[in-house]
Amino acid sequence: MRHALPSASVTDEIPGFPERFPVRDDGLRSWRYKAVSLICRASLRGFFGRGLQLDSMSKFPAEGPLLVVCNHLSNIDPWIFGGFAPGALYCMSKRELFSNPVVAWILAGCNCFPIDRGAADRRALRTALDVLSRRGRLLIFLEGTRSATPGMRRAEAGVGFLARRSGASILPVGVWGTEAALPRGHRLPRRVPIRFRLGPVFQLPERLPGEGRDDQAVADLIGSRIAELLPPAYRGVYAAIDEQEAIPSLG
C-alpha cells in the first residue's frame, strides 16, 4: 500500500494545503481530482471540438515510475493532461498558484505540489523523487515555464536530475497550437487547432557517453525526444541537434 507524505516534506505552511499529501495514498483519484478532470475535459471538448486532436491515451503507461515530460506553450497545456490523461498523475506546479487557499486545496486534491521556480527547490525535488519511488507518474513541463515563442527553450537541468536519480521510464509529449489558442497575457481562448502527441516510452541507458552523465545533458536528451514529435517550427533550440550525437542508443 502506498503511504501519504507528511505535509512538511511537500511544502511549508500554505493555507488550504492538506496536512497529508497526497489526499489519497492508494494511487487512485480523489473526488476533487475527478471533478476537475471532468470540468477540464468537458470545457476543452465543448470549446475546441474536433480541433482538439489527441493521440490515443492507450499509449499512456498505467503504472510507474514514470516521468511524463512535455514542452510548455500555454496555460491550456495542464488542462489537457488534467482532462484526458488516464489514471492519477502528480504534477509540480509553480508556487504562485497556491497563494489562494481554495485553489491550494483544489490543486492538492489533484496531486499538484508547489515548486519555487528560478532556484534549486530541494524540497520539491525530494517530493518528486518520493512520488517516483512509490511507482507514481509525475508530469513535468520541460522548460519550467511557458515559452515566449512557439520554439522550445532549453530544458531545465532538474528534469535530467529526476530522470537520472529515479531511473523512471520517460514518456515524451509534444503539444502545439495551444500558444495560439491562449497566448500569454490573454484571458479568453480562441478556437484554433490543437495537437497533442505522445511519443514512445523510453529509459535512459545505463551508461551515457561523455558529457551525457551531466543532468543538463540528460535533460537535453529528453528535450530532443520531445522535439522529434513537433513540427520543425516548434523545435526551437533542439532544431539543429544532430540526432546521432544527441540521442545514444536507448533501451
C-alpha positions, 0 to 999 in steps of 0.5 A: 500500500502506498503511504501519504507524505507528511505535509512538511516534506511537500511544502511549508505552511500554505493555507488550504494545503492538506496536512497529508499529501497526497489526499489519497495514498492508494494511487487512485483519484480523489473526488476533487481530482475527478471533478476537475478532470471532468470540468477540464475535459468537458470545457476543452471538448465543448470549446475546441471540438474536433480541433482538439486532436489527441493521440490515443491515451492507450499509449499512456503507461498505467503504472510507474515510475514514470516521468511524463515530460512535455514542452510548455506553450500555454496555460491550456497545456495542464488542462489537457493532461488534467482532462484526458490523461488516464489514471492519477498523475502528480504534477509540480506546479509553480508556487504562485498558484497556491497563494489562494487557499481554495485553489491550494486545496483544489490543486492538492486534491489533484496531486499538484505540489508547489515548486519555487521556480528560478532556484534549486527547490530541494524540497520539491525535488525530494517530493518528486523523487518520493512520488517516483519511488512509490511507482507514481507518474509525475508530469513535468513541463520541460522548460519550467515555464511557458515559452515566449515563442512557439520554439522550445527553450532549453530544458531545465537541468532538474528534469535530467536530475529526476530522470537520472536519480529515479531511473523512471521510464520517460514518456515524451509529449509534444503539444502545439497550437495551444500558444495560439489558442491562449497566448500569454497575457490573454484571458479568453481562448480562441478556437484554433487547432490543437495537437497533442502527441505522445511519443514512445516510452523510453529509459535512459541507458545505463551508461551515457557517453561523455558529457551525457552523465551531466543532468543538463545533458540528460535533460537535453536528451529528453528535450530532443525526444520531445522535439522529434514529435513537433513540427520543425517550427516548434523545435526551437533550440533542439532544431539543429541537434544532430540526432546521432550525437544527441540521442545514444542508443536507448533501451 
